[in-house]
Amino acid sequence: MGAMTTTAPATSSACCLPGGQPLDDAEAIQLARVFKALGDPARVKLFSLIVASANGEMCVCDLTEPVGLSQPTVSHHMKLLVDAGLVTREQRGRWAYYAPAPGPLLTAVRHLTEQ
């Protein structure tokens, strides 16, 4: 009789994991910053208001009433959204105007869906 050959089982569980490369440290930090910024309902609402605005930007003075928060509190939330890269800030006189910056959010989605 001929010798029986066996194939060793694969040592990797790659069949169960999505393809792609894991995040490096810098990418993980930036991704966590985006998720942390969106981890508060007020910030999610502020971000959605800016994204949905007719002219693509909003003044901080127009963001306080829809979320029912004081201007200093809204400014604090907006700083976190700016730091996460989700919005840009432009100072015009005494008022700050915010516009969406889709890059970080699209990058976060890409990292989660293409990994």
C-alpha positions in Angstrom: 0.0 0.0 0.0 1.0 3.6 -0.6 2.0 5.9 2.2 -0.8 8.0 3.5 -0.1 11.8 3.5 -1.8 14.2 5.7 -2.0 17.9 5.5 -1.4 19.8 8.6 -4.2 22.2 9.6 -3.6 25.8 9.0 -2.2 27.6 12.0 -3.8 30.9 11.1 -7.4 31.7 11.6 -7.3 34.0 8.6 -10.5 32.5 7.2 -12.4 34.2 10.1 -10.8 37.6 9.9 -11.3 40.3 7.4 -8.4 41.1 5.1 -6.3 44.3 5.3 -3.7 45.7 7.6 -4.2 46.5 11.2 -4.1 50.2 12.2 -0.8 51.6 13.3 -0.5 53.5 16.5 -1.1 57.0 14.9 -4.1 55.7 13.0 -5.6 54.1 16.1 -5.2 57.3 18.1 -6.8 59.5 15.4 -9.7 56.9 14.9 -10.3 56.9 18.7 -10.3 60.7 18.7 -13.0 60.7 16.1 -15.1 58.2 17.9 -14.6 60.0 21.3 -15.8 63.2 19.7 -18.9 61.5 18.4 -19.4 59.7 21.7 -21.5 62.5 23.0 -25.1 63.1 21.8 -24.7 66.9 21.8 -21.6 66.7 19.6 -23.4 64.3 17.2 -26.3 66.8 17.0 -23.9 69.7 16.5 -22.0 67.9 13.7 -25.3 66.9 12.0 -26.6 70.5 12.1 -23.4 71.7 10.4 -23.4 69.0 7.8 -27.1 69.6 7.0 -26.8 73.4 6.9 -27.9 75.0 3.6 -24.7 77.0 3.1 -22.3 74.3 4.3 -21.3 76.1 7.5 -22.8 77.5 10.7 -21.9 80.2 13.1 -21.5 79.2 16.8 -24.2 81.8 17.5 -26.7 79.7 15.6 -25.7 76.4 17.3 -26.7 77.1 20.8 -30.5 77.2 20.5 -30.9 73.9 18.6 -29.0 71.9 21.2 -30.2 74.0 24.2 -26.8 74.6 25.6 -24.9 77.8 26.5 -22.5 79.3 24.1 -19.4 78.4 26.2 -20.6 74.8 26.4 -21.2 74.7 22.6 -17.8 76.2 22.0 -16.2 73.4 24.2 -18.0 70.7 22.2 -17.0 72.4 18.9 -13.3 72.5 20.1 -13.4 68.7 20.5 -15.0 68.3 17.0 -12.3 70.5 15.6 -9.5 68.6 17.4 -10.9 65.4 16.0 -10.7 66.9 12.5 -14.5 66.5 12.0 -15.1 70.3 11.4 -13.0 73.3 10.5 -13.2 76.6 12.3 -12.9 80.0 10.8 -12.9 83.1 12.9 -14.8 86.1 11.4 -14.7 89.0 13.8 -16.1 87.9 17.1 -17.9 84.8 15.7 -16.5 81.4 14.8 -17.9 79.6 11.8 -17.7 75.8 11.5 -17.8 73.7 8.3 -17.7 69.9 8.0 -14.4 68.2 7.2 -15.5 64.8 5.9 -12.0 63.3 5.7 -11.7 61.8 9.2 -15.2 60.4 9.2 -14.7 58.8 5.8 -11.4 57.5 6.9 -12.9 56.0 10.1 -15.6 54.3 8.0 -13.1 53.0 5.5 -10.9 51.5 8.3 -13.9 49.7 9.7 -15.3 48.4 6.4 -12.2 47.6 4.5 -10.1 45.9 7.1 
